[in-house]
Amino acid sequence: MDGHALLMSLTADAPRPDASERLAQLFDTHYGRLYSLARRLTRSTDEARDAVQDTFLRAARSPHSIPWGMPHEEAWLVRVLINICRDAWRKQAVRSRAAAAPAPLVDRRGVESELVARSTIWRALDALPPRRRAILILYELEGAAIPAIARLLGVRAVTVRWHLSVGRRELARVIGSER
């Protein structure tokens, strides 16, 4: 038996620490590496610290999901850290798009323009075949999800997507011809 196999058998037979001890060991072992990675992924030291803290919070919430062994536990923590940073990037992108979006135009003409718009939409919807009209109304007005619409109508999700695509084009054509 070589030294590596002996070391593996000793670590496999060693009692495993409880969750709080393990989390403390993970923190002591991996904090520096995770912080330096987070510092490269974020804009400030505060964001980096927050990302590392969130990583260890997720580890504390589900300590049983962290694999045992140095390369595996480090890989798990790094994946969690990167996912946290990705989530932050997505949130920031949404916020910046929302901030850059122009303010919606408020129609000051009142109820008359709303009634004209509503009647135009309903006339355009009436021009559609019944199934396409139903799918558009369920999706656009009722907010139903594509899989739910597919189950409700007994068709496949791809068929619902196709009807949505064609229906939107037909609506645009009908509304455009009424102007």
C-alpha beads as a LAMMPS data file, in Angstrom:
LAMMPS data file: protein, C-alpha beads

179 atoms
178 bonds

1 atom types
1 bond types

-500.0 500.0 xlo xhi
-500.0 500.0 ylo yhi
-500.0 500.0 zlo zhi

Masses

1 110.0

Atoms # bond

1 1 1 0.000 0.000 0.000
2 1 1 1.514 3.335 -1.037
3 1 1 1.338 6.562 0.976
4 1 1 -1.447 8.082 -1.148
5 1 1 -3.742 5.070 -0.690
6 1 1 -3.003 5.034 3.046
7 1 1 -3.865 8.729 3.313
8 1 1 -7.131 8.199 1.405
9 1 1 -8.170 5.312 3.637
10 1 1 -7.442 7.369 6.741
11 1 1 -9.486 10.320 5.535
12 1 1 -12.340 8.085 4.431
13 1 1 -12.493 6.466 7.877
14 1 1 -12.169 9.734 9.800
15 1 1 -15.325 10.980 11.490
16 1 1 -16.914 13.852 9.641
17 1 1 -17.472 17.119 11.519
18 1 1 -20.930 18.487 12.132
19 1 1 -22.345 21.160 9.816
20 1 1 -21.165 24.189 11.780
21 1 1 -17.625 22.821 12.136
22 1 1 -17.533 21.964 8.454
23 1 1 -18.750 25.424 7.480
24 1 1 -16.042 26.985 9.669
25 1 1 -13.421 24.764 8.030
26 1 1 -14.695 25.684 4.558
27 1 1 -14.593 29.364 5.461
28 1 1 -11.051 29.173 6.815
29 1 1 -9.835 27.161 3.848
30 1 1 -11.554 28.888 0.939
31 1 1 -12.329 32.488 1.955
32 1 1 -9.150 33.971 0.466
33 1 1 -9.560 32.229 -2.877
34 1 1 -13.245 33.097 -3.130
35 1 1 -12.644 36.723 -2.167
36 1 1 -9.908 37.210 -4.764
37 1 1 -12.138 35.657 -7.437
38 1 1 -15.107 37.761 -6.340
39 1 1 -12.949 40.887 -6.411
40 1 1 -12.161 40.191 -10.072
41 1 1 -15.833 39.559 -10.862
42 1 1 -17.303 42.598 -9.101
43 1 1 -16.756 46.352 -9.225
44 1 1 -15.995 47.027 -5.577
45 1 1 -14.663 45.413 -2.446
46 1 1 -18.098 45.688 -0.838
47 1 1 -19.745 43.797 -3.701
48 1 1 -17.013 41.146 -3.484
49 1 1 -17.533 40.714 0.251
50 1 1 -21.290 40.492 -0.247
51 1 1 -20.872 37.841 -2.952
52 1 1 -18.590 35.736 -0.737
53 1 1 -20.965 36.159 2.194
54 1 1 -23.896 35.041 0.032
55 1 1 -21.843 32.029 -1.072
56 1 1 -21.285 30.938 2.507
57 1 1 -24.920 31.653 3.377
58 1 1 -25.990 29.254 0.647
59 1 1 -23.499 26.734 1.972
60 1 1 -24.939 27.158 5.469
61 1 1 -28.496 26.675 4.186
62 1 1 -27.651 23.364 2.531
63 1 1 -24.466 21.924 4.024
64 1 1 -25.430 18.420 2.909
65 1 1 -25.168 19.453 -0.761
66 1 1 -21.492 20.422 -0.499
67 1 1 -19.332 17.555 -1.742
68 1 1 -16.520 16.241 0.432
69 1 1 -12.905 16.613 -0.566
70 1 1 -10.721 19.581 -1.414
71 1 1 -11.152 19.950 -5.181
72 1 1 -14.865 19.117 -5.101
73 1 1 -15.862 21.440 -2.286
74 1 1 -13.835 24.285 -3.776
75 1 1 -15.430 23.737 -7.184
76 1 1 -18.891 23.788 -5.579
77 1 1 -18.167 27.048 -3.744
78 1 1 -16.707 28.658 -6.883
79 1 1 -19.777 27.649 -8.923
80 1 1 -22.067 29.143 -6.284
81 1 1 -20.024 32.361 -6.215
82 1 1 -20.115 32.674 -9.997
83 1 1 -23.873 32.061 -10.038
84 1 1 -24.349 34.769 -7.412
85 1 1 -22.292 37.191 -9.509
86 1 1 -24.284 36.283 -12.630
87 1 1 -27.519 36.963 -10.782
88 1 1 -26.176 40.360 -9.723
89 1 1 -25.155 41.143 -13.324
90 1 1 -28.622 40.224 -14.569
91 1 1 -30.290 42.401 -11.944
92 1 1 -27.998 45.287 -12.834
93 1 1 -28.737 44.857 -16.552
94 1 1 -32.473 44.924 -15.915
95 1 1 -32.157 48.006 -13.722
96 1 1 -30.035 49.838 -16.276
97 1 1 -32.448 48.969 -19.094
98 1 1 -35.359 50.168 -16.991
99 1 1 -33.544 53.391 -16.150
100 1 1 -32.630 53.971 -19.807
101 1 1 -36.125 53.219 -21.094
102 1 1 -38.069 56.318 -22.003
103 1 1 -40.999 57.183 -19.828
104 1 1 -44.255 55.906 -21.263
105 1 1 -46.236 58.483 -23.128
106 1 1 -49.361 59.460 -21.294
107 1 1 -52.273 59.971 -23.609
108 1 1 -53.989 63.113 -22.449
109 1 1 -56.942 62.773 -24.807
110 1 1 -58.765 60.621 -22.311
111 1 1 -61.403 57.973 -22.565
112 1 1 -62.144 58.453 -26.260
113 1 1 -58.710 57.324 -27.426
114 1 1 -58.841 54.338 -25.089
115 1 1 -62.182 53.278 -26.556
116 1 1 -60.881 53.688 -30.108
117 1 1 -57.786 51.625 -29.323
118 1 1 -59.820 48.936 -27.588
119 1 1 -62.314 48.643 -30.440
120 1 1 -59.479 48.531 -32.999
121 1 1 -57.818 45.667 -31.117
122 1 1 -61.064 43.717 -30.793
123 1 1 -61.890 44.187 -34.506
124 1 1 -58.412 42.923 -35.350
125 1 1 -58.838 39.953 -33.019
126 1 1 -62.207 39.151 -34.647
127 1 1 -60.409 38.873 -37.993
128 1 1 -58.275 36.000 -36.671
129 1 1 -59.212 32.323 -36.803
130 1 1 -60.800 31.176 -33.512
131 1 1 -57.886 29.064 -32.238
132 1 1 -55.327 31.783 -32.978
133 1 1 -57.560 34.398 -31.350
134 1 1 -57.980 32.203 -28.257
135 1 1 -54.236 31.640 -27.963
136 1 1 -53.463 35.340 -28.308
137 1 1 -56.078 36.308 -25.742
138 1 1 -54.947 33.641 -23.281
139 1 1 -51.302 34.590 -23.616
140 1 1 -51.363 38.361 -24.082
141 1 1 -54.430 39.399 -22.111
142 1 1 -54.849 36.644 -19.536
143 1 1 -51.132 36.072 -18.963
144 1 1 -51.313 32.281 -19.291
145 1 1 -48.056 30.418 -19.885
146 1 1 -47.430 28.589 -23.151
147 1 1 -47.414 25.077 -21.589
148 1 1 -50.694 25.829 -19.800
149 1 1 -52.304 27.012 -23.027
150 1 1 -51.056 23.904 -24.823
151 1 1 -52.585 21.635 -22.169
152 1 1 -55.818 23.606 -22.151
153 1 1 -56.272 23.418 -25.934
154 1 1 -54.823 19.927 -26.344
155 1 1 -52.002 20.998 -28.661
156 1 1 -48.219 21.025 -28.393
157 1 1 -46.313 24.026 -27.033
158 1 1 -44.618 24.552 -30.399
159 1 1 -48.060 24.918 -31.984
160 1 1 -48.982 27.568 -29.425
161 1 1 -45.755 29.472 -30.169
162 1 1 -46.459 29.269 -33.903
163 1 1 -50.000 30.612 -33.461
164 1 1 -48.654 33.443 -31.299
165 1 1 -46.084 34.397 -33.906
166 1 1 -48.487 34.272 -36.850
167 1 1 -51.275 35.896 -34.850
168 1 1 -49.113 38.850 -33.863
169 1 1 -48.106 39.413 -37.484
170 1 1 -51.738 39.210 -38.607
171 1 1 -52.822 41.622 -35.865
172 1 1 -50.132 44.089 -36.910
173 1 1 -51.212 43.816 -40.554
174 1 1 -54.909 44.296 -39.743
175 1 1 -54.274 47.218 -37.395
176 1 1 -51.876 48.794 -39.888
177 1 1 -54.436 48.601 -42.683
178 1 1 -57.083 50.344 -40.531
179 1 1 -54.977 53.476 -40.091

Bonds

1 1 1 2
2 1 2 3
3 1 3 4
4 1 4 5
5 1 5 6
6 1 6 7
7 1 7 8
8 1 8 9
9 1 9 10
10 1 10 11
11 1 11 12
12 1 12 13
13 1 13 14
14 1 14 15
15 1 15 16
16 1 16 17
17 1 17 18
18 1 18 19
19 1 19 20
20 1 20 21
21 1 21 22
22 1 22 23
23 1 23 24
24 1 24 25
25 1 25 26
26 1 26 27
27 1 27 28
28 1 28 29
29 1 29 30
30 1 30 31
31 1 31 32
32 1 32 33
33 1 33 34
34 1 34 35
35 1 35 36
36 1 36 37
37 1 37 38
38 1 38 39
39 1 39 40
40 1 40 41
41 1 41 42
42 1 42 43
43 1 43 44
44 1 44 45
45 1 45 46
46 1 46 47
47 1 47 48
48 1 48 49
49 1 49 50
50 1 50 51
51 1 51 52
52 1 52 53
53 1 53 54
54 1 54 55
55 1 55 56
56 1 56 57
57 1 57 58
58 1 58 59
59 1 59 60
60 1 60 61
61 1 61 62
62 1 62 63
63 1 63 64
64 1 64 65
65 1 65 66
66 1 66 67
67 1 67 68
68 1 68 69
69 1 69 70
70 1 70 71
71 1 71 72
72 1 72 73
73 1 73 74
74 1 74 75
75 1 75 76
76 1 76 77
77 1 77 78
78 1 78 79
79 1 79 80
80 1 80 81
81 1 81 82
82 1 82 83
83 1 83 84
84 1 84 85
85 1 85 86
86 1 86 87
87 1 87 88
88 1 88 89
89 1 89 90
90 1 90 91
91 1 91 92
92 1 92 93
93 1 93 94
94 1 94 95
95 1 95 96
96 1 96 97
97 1 97 98
98 1 98 99
99 1 99 100
100 1 100 101
101 1 101 102
102 1 102 103
103 1 103 104
104 1 104 105
105 1 105 106
106 1 106 107
107 1 107 108
108 1 108 109
109 1 109 110
110 1 110 111
111 1 111 112
112 1 112 113
113 1 113 114
114 1 114 115
115 1 115 116
116 1 116 117
117 1 117 118
118 1 118 119
119 1 119 120
120 1 120 121
121 1 121 122
122 1 122 123
123 1 123 124
124 1 124 125
125 1 125 126
126 1 126 127
127 1 127 128
128 1 128 129
129 1 129 130
130 1 130 131
131 1 131 132
132 1 132 133
133 1 133 134
134 1 134 135
135 1 135 136
136 1 136 137
137 1 137 138
138 1 138 139
139 1 139 140
140 1 140 141
141 1 141 142
142 1 142 143
143 1 143 144
144 1 144 145
145 1 145 146
146 1 146 147
147 1 147 148
148 1 148 149
149 1 149 150
150 1 150 151
151 1 151 152
152 1 152 153
153 1 153 154
154 1 154 155
155 1 155 156
156 1 156 157
157 1 157 158
158 1 158 159
159 1 159 160
160 1 160 161
161 1 161 162
162 1 162 163
163 1 163 164
164 1 164 165
165 1 165 166
166 1 166 167
167 1 167 168
168 1 168 169
169 1 169 170
170 1 170 171
171 1 171 172
172 1 172 173
173 1 173 174
174 1 174 175
175 1 175 176
176 1 176 177
177 1 177 178
178 1 178 179
